[in-house]
């Protein structure tokens, strides 16, 4: 299960935790921490016992985008594709990394099925406020303002956030909506607990990459500008990810109310997949981006179909 913030998948009680349900059915689970920044934190709860965590971190990773390091978490260089036979990506960073990685045909050699919850590749129609703001800015001013390393809340603010959520839950709701859009299904009584672990860090370069994709309606590698692209890619424009190269079965779980995996962008993703994919689709009309992992009723509405897919493609 490659995911940008592995902690998110472990925040709910066992009865509504996807990983725990999968594990109790006899599946071994490896969580790849694709954020890979030093301040990324993970809850040590009963729900995380028995789950192996794979995290590679170097100081340079927090200066990269998903196509420079994150996508490699599913590439043979890190030899994870040999052990993850059923990639189950549950967030914005995890799905886009997987689609970028599986566009390389050799990546999927040992994978039976890719199950994408809230799937993201194109983001031109996304409605999350933070990405829309960044899309209006040039790369230079962003780097000058934030530097080229970690994109994260200040430590003091993150420490105060859980208590602030208890006192002003509306403010925390606003923060979540600012980052990933609204949720009508989340257990609001647990928001202060979620705030201990979310939002998780990424890199400034990665956020710039997201803003580029929001602005140009392409699913492509990082745009360094004409001269930088020639230096990095040998061509003046960034290479496009060709999802027609994906050779493994893909299952999509989508939400009509998902601001990050907007229905129009998901439709473009489906058109880009080769004939025969997706092999399974399930749309939950009321679901926002985080609901596939944090909504209590996901254990009833979403997870049974996931378990059936894992069993069907267990060969």
C-alpha positions in Angstrom: 0.0 0.0 0.0 2.0 3.0 -1.2 0.7 6.2 0.5 2.0 9.7 1.1 0.8 9.7 4.6 0.6 6.2 6.0 -0.6 7.5 9.3 -3.9 8.5 7.8 -4.8 4.8 7.1 -4.2 4.0 10.8 -6.2 6.8 12.5 -9.6 5.1 12.9 -10.6 2.4 15.4 -10.0 -1.2 14.2 -13.7 -1.8 13.3 -13.5 1.0 10.7 -9.8 0.8 9.7 -9.3 -0.6 6.2 -5.8 -1.9 7.0 -7.1 -3.8 10.0 -10.0 -5.3 8.1 -7.6 -6.4 5.3 -5.1 -7.8 7.9 -7.8 -9.7 9.8 -8.7 -11.5 6.5 -5.2 -12.9 6.4 -3.3 -10.4 4.1 0.2 -9.2 5.0 0.5 -5.5 4.8 3.4 -3.2 4.1 3.0 0.5 4.3 5.3 2.6 2.2 5.8 6.1 3.7 6.1 8.0 0.5 6.2 11.4 2.1 9.7 10.5 3.5 10.3 13.8 5.3 11.8 13.7 8.7 8.8 15.3 10.5 6.4 12.7 9.2 4.8 11.0 12.1 2.9 7.8 12.5 0.5 6.7 15.3 1.5 3.7 17.4 -1.9 2.2 18.0 -3.4 -1.3 18.2 -4.5 -0.7 14.6 -0.9 -0.6 13.5 0.4 -3.7 15.2 1.4 -6.4 12.7 1.8 -3.9 9.9 5.3 -3.5 8.5 6.4 0.0 7.6 8.8 0.7 4.8 10.3 4.3 4.8 13.4 5.5 3.0 14.5 9.0 3.9 17.4 11.1 2.7 17.7 14.9 3.3 17.3 15.4 -0.5 13.9 13.7 -0.7 12.2 16.7 0.9 13.5 18.7 -2.1 11.8 16.6 -4.7 8.4 16.1 -6.4 6.4 12.8 -6.7 7.9 12.1 -10.1 11.5 12.5 -8.8 11.3 10.3 -5.7 7.7 9.3 -4.7 6.9 7.4 -7.8 10.1 5.4 -7.3 8.5 3.8 -4.3 6.7 1.6 -6.7 9.6 1.2 -9.1 12.1 -1.7 -9.1 14.9 0.5 -7.9 13.5 0.2 -4.3 12.4 -3.4 -5.0 9.0 -2.8 -3.6 7.1 -4.0 -6.6 8.3 -7.5 -5.9 6.7 -7.5 -2.5 3.6 -5.4 -3.0 1.3 -7.6 -5.2 -1.9 -5.7 -4.4 -1.1 -1.9 -4.3 -3.9 -0.2 -2.4 -3.5 3.6 -2.6 -5.7 5.6 -0.4 -4.8 9.3 -0.9 -4.0 11.9 -3.4 -0.2 11.4 -3.3 -0.4 7.6 -3.2 -2.6 7.3 -6.3 -0.7 9.7 -8.5 2.6 8.1 -7.5 1.2 4.7 -8.5 -0.2 5.9 -11.8 3.1 7.5 -12.6 5.0 4.4 -11.6 2.7 1.9 -13.4 3.0 4.0 -16.7 6.4 2.2 -16.8 5.3 -1.3 -17.9 8.1 -3.2 -16.0 6.9 -1.8 -12.7 3.7 -3.9 -12.7 5.4 -7.3 -13.4 4.7 -8.7 -9.9 1.4 -6.8 -9.2 -2.0 -8.5 -9.4 -4.2 -5.5 -9.2 -4.0 -1.8 -8.4 -6.9 -0.6 -6.2 -7.1 3.2 -6.2 -9.3 5.0 -3.7 -10.1 8.7 -4.6 -7.9 8.3 -7.8 -5.8 11.2 -8.9 -3.8 11.8 -12.1 -5.1 14.9 -13.9 -6.1 17.7 -11.5 -7.1 20.5 -13.8 -10.7 20.6 -12.4 -9.7 20.1 -8.7 -11.3 22.6 -6.3 -9.0 22.5 -3.3 -8.2 26.0 -2.3 -4.5 25.6 -1.5 -3.7 24.2 -5.0 -5.8 26.8 -6.7 -3.8 29.5 -4.9 -0.5 28.0 -5.7 -1.5 27.6 -9.4 -1.9 31.4 -9.6 1.7 32.0 -8.5 4.9 31.6 -10.4 7.4 29.0 -9.3 10.1 31.6 -8.4 8.1 33.5 -5.8 7.0 30.3 -4.2 10.6 29.1 -3.8 11.6 32.5 -2.6 8.9 32.6 0.0 9.0 28.9 1.2 12.5 27.7 0.2 13.1 24.4 -1.6 12.7 21.8 1.2 9.8 20.9 3.4 6.2 22.2 3.0 4.6 21.9 6.4 2.8 23.7 9.2 5.2 25.4 11.6 6.0 23.0 14.6 4.4 25.3 17.1 1.1 25.5 15.1 1.0 21.8 14.6 1.4 21.1 18.3 -1.4 23.6 19.2 -3.7 22.2 16.5 -5.2 19.3 18.4 -6.2 21.4 21.4 -7.4 24.2 19.1 -9.7 21.7 17.3 -11.3 20.8 20.6 -12.0 24.5 21.3 -12.8 25.6 17.7 -13.8 22.5 15.7 -15.1 24.7 12.9 -11.6 26.1 12.4 -10.2 22.6 11.9 -13.0 21.8 9.5 -12.0 24.8 7.5 -8.4 23.7 7.5 -9.3 20.3 6.2 -11.5 21.8 3.5 -8.7 24.3 2.6 -6.4 21.3 1.9 -8.6 18.6 0.4 -12.2 19.8 0.3 -15.2 19.1 2.5 -16.3 15.9 4.1 -19.9 15.1 5.0 -19.1 11.7 6.4 -16.2 12.1 8.8 -16.6 11.6 12.5 -16.2 15.2 13.7 -15.7 14.0 17.3 -12.3 12.6 16.2 -11.0 15.7 14.3 -8.9 16.8 17.3 -7.2 13.3 17.2 -6.7 13.4 13.5 -5.0 16.8 13.9 -2.1 15.1 15.8 -1.1 13.5 12.6 -2.6 15.5 9.8 -1.7 17.4 7.7 1.5 15.6 7.0 4.5 17.2 5.3 5.6 17.1 1.7 8.1 19.1 -0.2 7.8 22.6 -1.6 8.9 21.3 -5.0 6.1 18.7 -4.9 3.5 21.4 -4.2 4.8 23.4 -7.1 4.5 20.3 -9.3 0.9 19.9 -8.2 0.2 23.6 -9.0 1.7 23.0 -12.5 -0.7 20.1 -13.1 -3.6 22.2 -11.8 -2.7 25.0 -14.3 -2.0 23.0 -17.5 -4.3 20.0 -17.6 -1.5 17.6 -18.3 -0.3 14.5 -16.4 3.4 15.1 -16.8 6.7 15.3 -15.1 8.0 18.4 -13.3 8.3 21.4 -15.5 11.8 23.1 -15.0 11.3 25.6 -17.8 12.6 25.2 -21.3 16.3 25.1 -20.5 15.8 23.0 -17.3 13.7 20.5 -19.2 16.3 20.1 -21.9 18.9 19.5 -19.1 16.7 16.9 -17.3 14.7 15.3 -20.0 16.5 16.1 -23.3 13.5 18.0 -24.6 12.0 21.5 -24.1 8.8 20.2 -22.5 8.2 17.7 -19.7 7.4 14.1 -20.7 3.8 13.0 -20.4 2.8 9.9 -18.4 1.2 7.4 -20.8 -1.4 5.5 -18.8 -2.1 3.5 -21.9 1.1 1.5 -20.9 -0.6 0.2 -17.8 -0.8 -3.6 -18.1 -2.4 -4.6 -14.8 -6.0 -4.5 -13.7 -7.1 -1.2 -12.1 -10.1 -0.7 -9.8 -11.4 2.8 -9.1 -13.3 4.0 -6.0 -14.5 7.5 -6.5 -16.6 10.2 -4.8 -18.8 12.7 -6.5 -18.0 15.3 -3.7 -14.2 14.8 -4.1 -12.6 18.1 -4.6 -9.1 16.6 -5.3 -10.2 13.7 -7.5 -12.9 15.7 -9.3 -15.3 13.7 -11.4 -14.2 15.5 -14.7 -10.6 14.7 -14.0 -11.5 11.1 -13.1 -13.3 10.8 -16.4 -10.1 11.9 -18.2 -8.1 9.3 -16.2 -10.5 6.6 -17.3 -10.2 7.6 -20.9 -6.5 7.4 -20.7 -6.4 3.8 -19.4 -6.1 1.0 -21.9 -9.1 -1.1 -23.1 -10.4 -3.4 -20.4 -9.6 -1.0 -17.6 -10.9 -0.1 -15.1 -12.0 -3.7 -14.2 -14.1 -2.3 -11.4 -15.7 1.0 -10.5 -17.6 2.1 -7.4 -18.8 5.7 -6.9 -20.1 7.0 -3.6 -22.0 10.2 -4.3 -21.6 11.8 -0.9 -17.9 11.0 -0.5 -15.2 13.6 -0.4 -11.5 12.9 -0.7 -10.7 11.8 2.9 -13.9 9.8 3.4 -12.5 6.6 1.8 -10.2 6.2 4.8 -11.8 8.3 7.6 -15.5 7.9 7.1 -17.0 5.4 9.7 -19.4 4.0 7.1 -16.6 3.2 4.6 -16.4 -0.2 6.4 -19.9 -0.9 5.1 -20.0 1.0 1.8 -16.5 0.6 0.4 -14.3 -2.0 2.1 -16.4 -5.2 1.3 -15.8 -4.6 -2.4 -12.1 -4.1 -1.8 -11.9 -7.4 0.1 -13.7 -9.2 -2.8 -11.3 -7.7 -5.3 -8.3 -8.9 -3.3 -9.7 -12.4 -3.2 -10.7 -12.4 -6.9 -7.2 -11.5 -8.0 -5.4 -13.7 -5.5 -3.6 -16.0 -8.0 
